[in-house]
Amino acid sequence: MRKVAVVTEDGALRESLRKSLCNSGLFELEYHGLPDLIMLGCAGRFPEKDFAAISHLGGKAGKIPIILATTKGSEDLAVQALRHGMAACVTMPLVFAELESLMLSLFPSARGPGLAGDECMVGVSAAICGIKGYVEKVARTMSNVLITGETGTGKELIAQLIHKNSARADKPFLCINAACVPDTLLESELFGYERGAFTGAHGAQDGKLKFADGGTVFLDEIGDMSPYAQAKMLRVIESREIQRLGARKPQPVDFRIIAATNRDLDSLSTTDGFRRDLFFRLNVARIHLPPLRERKEDILPVAHFFREENNRKFRHDTSGFTALSEQLLLSHDWPGNIRELKNTIEAAFINLEPGASVVDLPAPFCRVLEKKDALPAGELEQILRALSETHWNKTKAAEKLHWSRMTLYRKMSRYRLNESGHAAKSA
């Protein structure tokens, strides 16, 4: 575990931080020697004396990273933290998963082997960083998992990551679309059958669930499962047994269940739209994937991930998108989420000229979006627009935004914008 020192005159803040860090099980607060990270707390005014006392350990020398945690955040306080060489400035209270992910990013080795395959889970937002950390914890357990989120947010990817990082990784990962198995074929498809169980059953056959024995069963679109199928799956979860059609005895099975849905099971389970007892058994570890429109800072990193993927697929060597394309990417709400963005980038490569260095979005896509307001509404979009129009001249961009240069640098640091103008990948 990594050693963390909590330094603050604010007793309530100190106890809150210490309690959260202790409960996580990843950080040690009682230790010998120097800490690996310092949490410096304050109530709104920069703690000059406390910082002077610990600056020889971290500060601008960067020997030990320092995070400033404040209960009264402000722009001036954030600027002071950056000027003093601190790793970050956070305003409390903060969802602990986000704080934990930030801390772990400052010393990646603290996470041990890390989350295998997480390079496909692209994003720099606090939500994605928090989900990555939680997925790693969930993977180490045997608990059932419920993944919620709109269509196209990547629920199956999360399920595969959990399986890949679990003790069942060398066993099968079985994906079943719960909405596509009719009740008339449910038992024969999932549980199997004995010879003579029905016309045409000329020999015994294992069902899909038996093939997944020892591994993970991913039930996609669980919210669309019929009441009959829900009752059958509830029985399997409770008994850990399946019985072939025509068989006299059940067979034991051992698999983990990960379910996913784009529907509101909490509400459905209170209105008889979904079995409440089944919901409780699935809703042990809960992961919610926010839509892309709620984490705009992830749009460009994800777009560049798919651009690199299509570079290899179509044998191109592009280095980025046109300035207009980046603006359009950021201004779109992406109702189809990651899946829609992926398909849009692939469509752009189909008409890409040989030797092209930058990618233009498909003409139909551009025509639709250009009808919208030309000025992006979000802060990140405004920053990118100003930087793009001034060819990344920070002074001119700051003037265009009516900000000081320090404010622009701080905002760029917050959104992790590197010199090439692309949102950087989280550490």
N, C-alpha and C positions, 0 to 999 in steps of 0.2 A: 504493500500500500504506500501511497505517496504521503509525505509529511506536509501538513498545512498549518501555518500560524495565523491566528485571527487576532488582529490588533485594532482596537477601537475603544473610545471612552464611552460609547453608547452601549449600556448594559443590555438593553432589550435586543439590539441588533446583534451583539456578540452571542447571546444565548440562542437566538434564532439561527444564526449561521452555524454555530457549533452543533446544535441539535440536528440540523439537516445534513451536515457533513458526516456526523457519526452514524446516522441512520442509513446512509448510502452504502456503508461498508467498504468504500473505495479509498477513503482518506483517513489518515492517522493524526490525531491532535495531541497525543501524549507521546513524546519521543525524545531521543537524545541527539545532540548535534544540530546542524542547520536544517531549516525547512526546505522543501522543494518548491513551495509557493506561499505567498503571503496575501491574505485577505485584509486589506486596510479599510476600515469603516469610518464613516462620518455622517453627520446629520444635515449637511448642506454646505458647510464651509470647509474648504480644503484643510486637512489636518497637518499643518506645517510641522508641528513638533514631532508628531508620530512618524511622519515621513522622514524627517531629519534623523530620527533614531534608527531607522531601518534602511536608510538609503545606501549605506555601505554594503548591504547584502544584495540589493537589487538595483532599482532605479535605472539610470541611464547606462550603467555598466552592463545591465541585463544578466547578471549572474543568477539572480532568482527572480522570476516573474512576479509582478505585483498587480493585483486586481483591486481597484477602488470600488467599494460597495457603499452606496449612499441611500438614505431614506428620502432625500429631497434633491433629485437630480436637476441639473440645469446645464445650459450650453456652456457657460463659463467654467463650470466645474469639470465638464468633459474635456474642454480645451486645456485646462491646467493639468489634468491627468496625463494627456498626451504629451504636453511639454515636459513633464517630469519623467517621461519614458516609461509610463506604466503600460501594462499589456492590454488593459481594458478598463472601462468605467461602466458599472451596471447600477440600475436603480432598483431598490428593494421596495416591496416584496417582488420576487421574480419566481416564475415557475422553476422549481429546482432542477428539472431535467435540462432546462436551457443553461442554467448556471453550471451544472455538472459537465455538460458537453463542452462549454467554454473552457473550463478548468482542464479537462482531459486533453483538449486540443493544444494546450501549452506544454504538455509533456506526453506525447503520444505513446511512449513506451509503457506508461502506467496502465494501458488497456491490454497489456499482454499481447497475445497474437492478433487482437483486433477482430473486426467483423469480416470474415472471408466473403469476397464477392461484393463488398459495399461500393466498389467503384462504379457499379451500375446504378446506384442510388445517388443521383447527382443533385446537388443543391447546397446553398450557403445560408439559407434562412434558419432562424432559431428553431422553427418547427421541424425541419428536416434533421438538423443536428440532434435535437431532442429525441426524435423517433429512432435515429440510428443507435443512440445510447440505450434506449429502451428495448429495441429489438435484440441487442446483444445480451441483455439481462434475461429476456423472455426465452431466448434460444437455449439458455443453460438450464431451463426448467422442463418439466414434463406436462405443464398445464395446457389446457385447451385455450385457443386464442380466437378472438373475434376481431376481424379487421373491417372497418367501415370507411366509407368515402364514396364520392361520386364516381360514375363510370369513367374509366381511363386514368385514374389517379395512381395506379400501380399496385393494386392489392395482391395480385398473384406474385409480383416480384418480391413483396414483403414476405409472403408465405414461403417462397423458395429460399429467401435469405435465412429465415428462422430454421427451416429444415437443414440447410447446408451448414449452419453453425451449431447444430444440436448433436446430441449423442447418437441420433438416428441417421446421421448424414450418409452412412454407407448402405442404408436400406432404401426401399422404394419411396418415391414421392408421387402420390396418385392424385390427379386433379379430376374432380367430378363436378359437372355443371348441374346443380340441384334442380334447375328449372327444366332440364331437358330429358329427365328420366320419367316416363309415364308410369302411373301407378300399376298398370297391367304388367309391366316388365321389371318393376322395381326389385322384387325379391330374386328373380332369376338372374338379373344383371349384377346386383350388388352382393347377394348372398350365395348364389350358385344353386345347383340342383342335382338330384340323384337320377340315375337311369330310370326312365319310365314315369318321371314325375308329371309329365305332360306329353301330348302328342309331339313327336319329333325329338324327344329327349332320349337319344340312343345310347348315351353314356353319361357318367357323372362329370360334372364341371364345377370348378371353383368359381366363386364370384369375384368381382373386383376388389372387395374389401379384404378377402383372403390374400390376394396378391400383394396387398399393402402391409401385410403382417410384419411388425417390427419397425415400420416406417411412419410416414405421415400421410394423412388423408386431407386434401384440401377441398372443402365443399364450397364451391363458388355459387353466388346468387342464392344463398341459403334463405333469404327472405321470400323467394318465389317457390319454395318447396311446398308441396301439397300437404294438407293435414294428415293424410294417411302416411305419407313418407316421413313426416315429422315424428309421428308416433313410433314408426319402425326404427328410426335413427336414435330416438331417445332410449329405446330398449337396448340397442347395441351399446350406447355410451354407458348406460347403467350396469349392464351385465358383463360387458367385455366378451360377449359371445355372439356368434352368428349361427343360423340354422339353415341349411340348404333346403330348398323345396323338396318334399318327399322324404327327408331324413328324420330319423327318430331321435337323434341326439344332437345337441348343439356343439359347435367347435369354438375353442377359445381363440381370441384374437387380441393382438396388442398393437395398437397404433395411436398416434396422437392426432387430434382433430383440430384443424385450423379452418374456420369458416369466414366467409366474406360476403358483404352485401352492400348495395347502394341505397337500401331502404332504412327507415327509422324503426329498428326492431324494438326499441324502448317503448315507442308509442303503440306499435302493432301488438306487442305482448300484453298491453293493458286493454285492448279492444277485441280480443279473440282473433286477431289477424295472424298471430304467431303464438305457438305454445309457450306459455310463460316458464314452465319447468325446463323445457329445452333451452330457452334463452338463458336461464340462469346457469345451465351447465356449459354453455358455449362462452358466455361472457365472463370468463375468468381473467385472462389477460386481454386488455382492450387496447387496440391501436386505431386511431382515427387519422386518415390521410386528408389533409386540407386541400381544397381545389387550387389549381394553379393561379387563379385570379387573386387569391388571398395571400400569395407569396410571390409577388412580382419579381423580387430579387433573384428568384430561381430560374426565371424564364430564359435569360441569356446563357447561363451555364448549361442548362438542359439543351438549348438549341445548339450550342457549340459541341456538346457531346454527340448529338445526332449528326451534326455536320462532319465531325471526324469519322463517325461510323460510315457515313455515306461516301466520304473520301475513299475509304478502303473498298467499299462495295462497288462504286462506279469508277474507281481508279483515277480520281482527281487529286489535286493538291491545293485545295483552297485554304486560306488563312483566316477568313472571317466573313462577315456579312457587310453589305453596303450600309451606309449610315441610315438611309431611308428604311431599309429592311429591319434594322435594329429598332427603330422607332415604331414601326408597324407591329413587330413582335411584342413589344412592351405595351402597346395600346390595346391589343386584342384581349378579350376576356377569356378565351379558350374554354368554351363550354364542354368540349370533348377532352380537356385536360392534356395529360402527357401524350396520350394516343393521338390526339388531333395534331399536336405540335410535331410529333414524330412523322406523321404522314405528310404534313405540310413541307417539312424539310426535305423529305424524300422526293416529293413532287417537284421541288425547286431544282433538284439535281438531274431530273429527267431531261430538262431543256437547257442544262448548263453547257456552254460552249467549251470545247477542248482547250485546255490551258488557262481557263478562267482562274483568277486568284481570289475573287470574292463572290459571294452567293447573293443573287437577287431572288426574292420570293416570287412564287407563281403569279402571273398577271391577274387572274380572277381574284385571288386573295388580296392583292394590292388594291384593286378597284373597289372592293367592298370596304376595306378599311380606310381608304383615302377619303371616303365620304364622311367619315367621322371628324370630330374636332381635331385639328392638326396639332394642338398642344396637348401632350400627354398630361393626365391629371395627377399622377403620383410624383413624389419627390425624386425617386430614382430615375424616372423617365425624363424629368426636367434636367437633372444633372447630365445624363447621357446626351440629351439633345444639345445642351449648351456646349459640352465638350466636343461633340461631333462638329457643330457649326463653327467652332473656333480652332479646329484641327488640334484639339487637346492642349491649347494654350491655357494654362491654369489661371493666369491673371485676367485674360479676356473673358474666360468662362465665368469667373467669379463676378466680374463686373456685369456680365449679361444677366446673372442670377440675382444681382444686387446683394451679394454676400462679400465677406472678407475672404482673403485667400486661406486663412486658417480655418474658417468655417467650411470652405470647400474641401480642404484636405481632410478635415474631420469627417465630413459626410462621405467622402470617397473611402476612408478607412472603415466607416461603419458598414458600407455596402460592399467592401472588399473589392473595389475597382482597382485593377492594376494599370500599369502604364500603357498597355495595349488597348485599354478600353473595355476589357471583358471582365465580368465578375469572376474573381479567382475562386478556385476550388477550395473547400474547407479543409483545414489540415487534419 
